[in-house]
Amino acid sequence: MAWNEDGNGQDPWKRDGDEPNDLDKIVQDWQRRFGSILGGGSGGGGGGGAGSIVLIVMLLIAWGLTGFYRVDEAERGVVQRFGAYSETTMPGLRWHLPFPVETVDIVNIQEVGDYNFSTEMLTADEQYVFIDIVVQYRRSDPVLYSFEVEDPEITLQDVTESALRGVVGTSSLELLIGERREEIPERTMDELQDTLANYGQGTGLTVTSINLNVVDYPKSVQEAVDDTQKARNDRDRYRLEATTYANDIIPRARGAAQRVLQDAEAYRDRVIADAEGEAARFELLLAEYQKAPRVTRDRLYIEAIEEVYGRSSKIILDSEGSGNLLYLPIEQLLKNAGVTTLEGGSNRSADTRQLEAADDQQDPRTEASRERSTRQ
């Protein structure tokens, strides 16, 4: 059944009284209403002009409403009039001339942004090193951020790479891995901030911190680096052992050397003192010899013989009137008897006297020699 046939529905273009709706009449009706509001006449031509004015006014009002914007507490509004900077608005509900006369860029000056940067680069000693850092920054100046650089974030990344290469390229790999590892973020941040400040009046970005995640050898050379590190550890261990050994042996050698020097000095002093004493004794002896040469000579001879015989461990007895010398092993007899021979031979023990007496009784020549010595 067709959509306009009876019995199945109603004609959508007819009202309840089966009178069709004319679009022109509807538009004219609305025009009359707007005209009555604005005080216009009820004529057809006048109503059409008034409606156009109302429509224009409504469009102007809607266009003006698009100029309202809100700035939060952490944000600043940068107003641009035909693309040129006009003013910076503070937090609150604001209005500007709608597009295309003025536009507004809302910049958050308290938000801290970050990005990760990692690369491999050459050091001062022409070695590869892998570095991974995280840069945190803040949009400190909304005007410079909006006008000074076309793309501040991309510019910041490029400047970061340049600053990092400047730091790494002036240091050796060993220092970067070891002693100067903690200096990399600080030095990179200083160079990065100086470079950003040289972009005209600046980029409006402030680097708040740089965090160093990784600074190490590239994975392609990690095995060789591990071997090198092991050799370095062995070197340090050998140095420590050598230092320990040196700390032990050197003081002892110095002590031994000092002891030898002291012994030598003592020997020198003793020899000098002995020589001086002998010289003084000889001078005294010379004076005595000049006074009585024969007596002094005989005394020296007797003292020499006494000293020689006093050091001898054998006793020889001369039997007068006989051409035989009687040898007695007195030393061996004294040892068997447990008696010690006195130095100089002047004091004899009781056992020695008993041995001599027994020997005299056995040898009559010894008795006769003793009697002659008594008579003399």
Protein Blocks (a to p, Z undefined) as FASTA:
>chain_A
ZZkbghiaccfkbcfkopacdfklmmmmmmmmmmmmnopafbfklmmmmmmmmmmmmmmm
mmmmmmpccddfkbccdddeehiafbdcdeddddddddfkbccddddfkbccdddddddd
ddfkopacddddddddddfblmlmmmmpmblmlmmmmmmmmmmmmmmmmccfklmmmmmm
mmmmmmmmmmmmmmmmmnojbghiacfbdcdfbdcddfklmmmmmmmmmmmmmmmmmmmm
mmmmmmmmmmmmmmmmmmmmmmmmmmmmmmmmmmmmmmmmmmmmmmmmmmmmmlmmmmmm
mmmmmmmmmmpcbdcdddehiabdcdddfklmmmmnopacdehjlaccfklmmmmmmmmm
mmmklmmmmmmmmmZZ
